[in-house]
Amino acid sequence: MTSVIYLSPGEDMPDHGDDTRWLRIEASHDGWFFGSGGSFKANGDWVGYGSLAEDDVSLEAALAAAQRWAAKYDVPTIWIQLAP
């Protein structure tokens, strides 16, 4: 199961290097929530995540999409920054 961690304003997710699976959701000044991330396929190939416009409209939609992707690519934590 993927953990969800809310970051404090001005705080960034930890940087554990290029071999770490990661996913974050960031609020924008216009009320949207953009997701990005990186992980690895079962064969070891890197795969990136960029949220879709239909998922950016709310935190709930962004988080649901991120959780599906995290489950598929074994990402342990979703980091959320609510302050743009």
ABEGO torsion letter per residue (X at the ends): XBBBBBBBBGBBBBBAEAABBBBBBBBBAAGBBBBBBBBBBAAGBBBBBBBBAAAAABAAAAAAAAAAAAAAAGBABBBBBABX
